[in-house]
Amino acid sequence: MIIRTMCEACKLQINLKPEDIKLVHGDRATYKFVCSSCKEPNNKPTDDKIIDLLLTSGVDWEEEVITLHPETPNPDASPLTIDDLIELHKELEEM
């Protein structure tokens, strides 16, 4: 099966195979592919209709793992101060 989409970088219509596309489920669903013409990566938002079409075409889901904190802290980052915490608290109260 061939899936036709447009590259956001070069604006060309391209033909992809299901294995060329990754359907990603994170905060919101997107599909990812690399343009066969310009080789630029694409990450396009999608909706339920497109998800159904991609899944029935043989595209696989890929879970997106979101890291809330880095494994190792940035050695160049300054330490958090009490003033930082107070400022954060004020900003959270305003939300």
GROMACS elastic network, one bead per residue, 0.5 to 0.9 nm:
[ bonds ]
;  ai    aj funct       b0    kb
    1    16     6  0.85393   500
    1    17     6  0.63320   500
    1    18     6  0.71630   500
    1    57     6  0.66836   500
    1    58     6  0.82845   500
    2    15     6  0.60378   500
    2    16     6  0.56302   500
    2    17     6  0.51861   500
    2    18     6  0.72777   500
    2    57     6  0.83380   500
    3    14     6  0.82171   500
    3    15     6  0.55485   500
    3    16     6  0.50435   500
    3    17     6  0.60662   500
    3    18     6  0.70540   500
    3    54     6  0.82383   500
    3    57     6  0.79081   500
    4    13     6  0.67080   500
    4    14     6  0.56387   500
    4    16     6  0.62244   500
    4    17     6  0.88663   500
    5    12     6  0.83945   500
    5    13     6  0.56187   500
    5    14     6  0.55932   500
    5    15     6  0.66357   500
    5    16     6  0.77232   500
    6     9     6  0.88496   500
    6    10     6  0.84152   500
    6    11     6  0.59077   500
    6    12     6  0.55472   500
    6    14     6  0.59246   500
    6    15     6  0.87007   500
    6    35     6  0.86019   500
    7    10     6  0.57594   500
    7    12     6  0.56159   500
    7    13     6  0.65354   500
    7    14     6  0.70433   500
    7    33     6  0.89619   500
    7    34     6  0.84400   500
    7    35     6  0.60864   500
    7    36     6  0.89799   500
    7    37     6  0.87114   500
    7    38     6  0.85641   500
    7    40     6  0.81244   500
    7    41     6  0.86247   500
    7    42     6  0.67772   500
    8    11     6  0.53589   500
    8    12     6  0.80248   500
    8    35     6  0.88659   500
    8    40     6  0.86771   500
    8    41     6  0.89308   500
    8    42     6  0.66267   500
    8    43     6  0.87104   500
    8    44     6  0.84676   500
    9    12     6  0.82947   500
    9    35     6  0.84541   500
    9    38     6  0.77776   500
    9    40     6  0.67123   500
    9    41     6  0.84402   500
    9    42     6  0.77884   500
   10    13     6  0.89618   500
   10    35     6  0.85375   500
   10    37     6  0.81060   500
   10    38     6  0.66234   500
   10    40     6  0.83793   500
   12    35     6  0.88824   500
   12    37     6  0.79324   500
   14    35     6  0.72548   500
   14    36     6  0.69924   500
   14    37     6  0.75750   500
   15    36     6  0.80383   500
   16    19     6  0.80799   500
   16    20     6  0.59936   500
   16    21     6  0.73934   500
   16    33     6  0.85194   500
   16    35     6  0.86383   500
   16    36     6  0.79217   500
   17    20     6  0.53176   500
   17    21     6  0.71974   500
   17    57     6  0.89104   500
   17    58     6  0.88342   500
   17    59     6  0.84987   500
   18    21     6  0.55500   500
   18    22     6  0.81187   500
   18    54     6  0.76826   500
   18    55     6  0.88630   500
   18    57     6  0.65147   500
   18    58     6  0.55152   500
   18    60     6  0.78325   500
   19    22     6  0.74424   500
   19    58     6  0.77534   500
   19    59     6  0.63349   500
   19    60     6  0.77708   500
   20    32     6  0.84595   500
   20    33     6  0.60800   500
   20    34     6  0.75265   500
   20    59     6  0.82965   500
   21    31     6  0.66098   500
   21    32     6  0.56376   500
   21    34     6  0.80742   500
   21    54     6  0.87289   500
   21    59     6  0.63207   500
   21    60     6  0.78827   500
   22    30     6  0.83676   500
   22    31     6  0.55009   500
   22    32     6  0.51156   500
   22    33     6  0.65719   500
   22    59     6  0.65555   500
   22    60     6  0.62161   500
   22    61     6  0.64973   500
   22    62     6  0.64244   500
   23    29     6  0.71755   500
   23    30     6  0.59757   500
   23    32     6  0.64582   500
   23    51     6  0.76950   500
   23    54     6  0.78054   500
   23    55     6  0.83680   500
   23    59     6  0.67156   500
   23    60     6  0.61214   500
   23    62     6  0.58617   500
   23    63     6  0.84702   500
   24    28     6  0.82122   500
   24    29     6  0.56124   500
   24    30     6  0.52675   500
   24    31     6  0.57365   500
   24    32     6  0.73562   500
   24    60     6  0.86574   500
   24    61     6  0.58511   500
   24    63     6  0.58046   500
   24    64     6  0.60996   500
   25    28     6  0.61646   500
   25    30     6  0.67466   500
   25    31     6  0.86963   500
   25    61     6  0.70532   500
   25    62     6  0.64206   500
   25    63     6  0.52863   500
   25    64     6  0.58555   500
   26    29     6  0.60054   500
   26    30     6  0.79831   500
   26    63     6  0.66831   500
   26    64     6  0.51190   500
   26    65     6  0.73755   500
   26    66     6  0.77452   500
   27    64     6  0.86048   500
   28    45     6  0.75036   500
   28    46     6  0.81258   500
   28    47     6  0.89254   500
   29    44     6  0.86938   500
   29    45     6  0.61775   500
   29    46     6  0.58103   500
   29    47     6  0.71489   500
   29    48     6  0.87890   500
   29    51     6  0.81191   500
   30    43     6  0.63816   500
   30    44     6  0.52994   500
   30    46     6  0.51638   500
   30    47     6  0.82114   500
   30    51     6  0.86819   500
   31    42     6  0.80357   500
   31    43     6  0.57407   500
   31    44     6  0.54003   500
   31    45     6  0.65372   500
   31    46     6  0.68600   500
   31    51     6  0.86327   500
   31    54     6  0.89943   500
   32    41     6  0.72622   500
   32    42     6  0.54870   500
   32    44     6  0.64300   500
   32    45     6  0.89832   500
   33    36     6  0.88791   500
   33    40     6  0.85185   500
   33    41     6  0.58627   500
   33    42     6  0.53547   500
   33    43     6  0.68270   500
   33    44     6  0.87677   500
   34    37     6  0.87370   500
   34    38     6  0.83831   500
   34    39     6  0.56040   500
   34    40     6  0.55159   500
   34    42     6  0.58755   500
   34    43     6  0.88428   500
   35    38     6  0.56959   500
   35    40     6  0.54005   500
   35    41     6  0.62996   500
   35    42     6  0.71109   500
   36    39     6  0.55549   500
   36    40     6  0.81939   500
   37    40     6  0.82456   500
   38    41     6  0.89882   500
   46    49     6  0.81300   500
   46    50     6  0.60739   500
   46    51     6  0.67503   500
   47    50     6  0.55043   500
   47    51     6  0.61189   500
   47    52     6  0.87355   500
   48    52     6  0.61487   500
   48    53     6  0.86439   500
   49    52     6  0.52799   500
   49    53     6  0.63541   500
   49    54     6  0.87409   500
   50    54     6  0.60462   500
   50    55     6  0.84820   500
   51    54     6  0.51705   500
   51    55     6  0.60565   500
   51    56     6  0.85514   500
   52    55     6  0.51769   500
   52    56     6  0.60896   500
   52    57     6  0.84493   500
   53    56     6  0.53017   500
   53    57     6  0.61162   500
   53    58     6  0.88555   500
   53    59     6  0.89009   500
   54    58     6  0.64873   500
   54    59     6  0.53798   500
   54    60     6  0.81865   500
   55    58     6  0.52330   500
   55    59     6  0.50549   500
   55    60     6  0.65901   500
   55    61     6  0.79340   500
   56    59     6  0.73809   500
   67    70     6  0.67557   500
   67    71     6  0.87028   500
   69    72     6  0.84510   500
   69    73     6  0.83824   500
   70    73     6  0.61921   500
   70    74     6  0.82565   500
   72    75     6  0.84879   500
   73    76     6  0.86881   500
   73    77     6  0.78751   500
   74    77     6  0.54230   500
   74    78     6  0.88354   500
   75    78     6  0.81915   500
   77    80     6  0.89219   500
   78    81     6  0.87943   500
   80    83     6  0.82178   500
   80    84     6  0.61372   500
   80    85     6  0.74588   500
   81    84     6  0.51000   500
   81    85     6  0.65712   500
   81    86     6  0.88196   500
   82    85     6  0.50786   500
   82    86     6  0.62515   500
   82    87     6  0.86492   500
   83    86     6  0.50553   500
   83    87     6  0.61409   500
   83    88     6  0.85410   500
   84    87     6  0.51518   500
   84    88     6  0.61286   500
   84    89     6  0.85848   500
   85    88     6  0.50137   500
   85    89     6  0.60803   500
   85    90     6  0.86243   500
   86    89     6  0.50510   500
   86    90     6  0.62664   500
   86    91     6  0.87202   500
   87    90     6  0.51243   500
   87    91     6  0.62613   500
   87    92     6  0.86592   500
   88    91     6  0.51219   500
   88    92     6  0.61551   500
   88    93     6  0.86388   500
   89    92     6  0.51516   500
   89    93     6  0.62396   500
   89    94     6  0.88124   500
   90    93     6  0.51673   500
   90    94     6  0.64790   500
   91    94     6  0.52246   500
   91    95     6  0.67282   500
   92    95     6  0.53353   500
